[in-house]
Amino acid sequence: MKKMISIIILYISFTTIFSQTILFDLTKDELAGNADWTIGHSPNWIGGISDFGQALRNLGYTTNTLNGNNITNSDLSNCDVFVIPEPQNAFSQSEKSAIVNFVQNGGGLLLIGDHDGADRNNNGWDAIHIFNETLDIDTNFGFSFNYDNEWQDPTNNIENPRTLITENVNSVGMWGGSTINTGTNGTCHIWLDNNHTQPYVVSAIINQGKVVAM
């Protein structure tokens, strides 16, 4: 729950610069294993990140879930921000193109990774390999996930001064996650270490759009 609260606070701050519709991906087996990266369904909001979805709705945003097995340009044309929480299946070339085009044309994208080896459906892919290798985020967005597994009790290794991403955030913890290589384009917001060399919340501006990875 602490992890979810941190995500909610960070992402609400991020979405305030966009308009009204937030789309959560459920095409990449995000329910595999012991994961439940869903915002639930009315009237019983029992998905694992339903508090995230409800917090967004309380602020006036519309939340939707993308079901099925494929992500298309048409799907993304109906939202302002696309959330991909720990995918377990690889992106196709057409899906990669749709997501990159969405961002380049002004969309907001939130990528939620996990730790190395978090392969929930035992198909040989975990979220950080999927983001790095089939969404090709290094080439397309200028940063990449590291293949590590990090733990950290709540700390205040947070950028100062705050930005929209970290406004009103005073402490953040990590319980089994990965750090991020900022590459050529990543702006760091939260770090694992006091020396600010191992970021795990990063953003990037891509043409007209923005990406946050955590």
Salt bridges, closest charged atoms under 4 A:
GLU86 OE2 - ARG120 NE 2.82
GLU95 OE2 - LYS28 NZ 2.63
ASP114 OD1 - HIS115 NE2 3.57
ASP114 OD2 - ARG120 NH2 3.07
ASP116 OD1 - HIS129 ND1 3.78
ASP126 OD1 - HIS129 ND1 2.75
GLU159 OE1 - HIS189 ND1 2.85
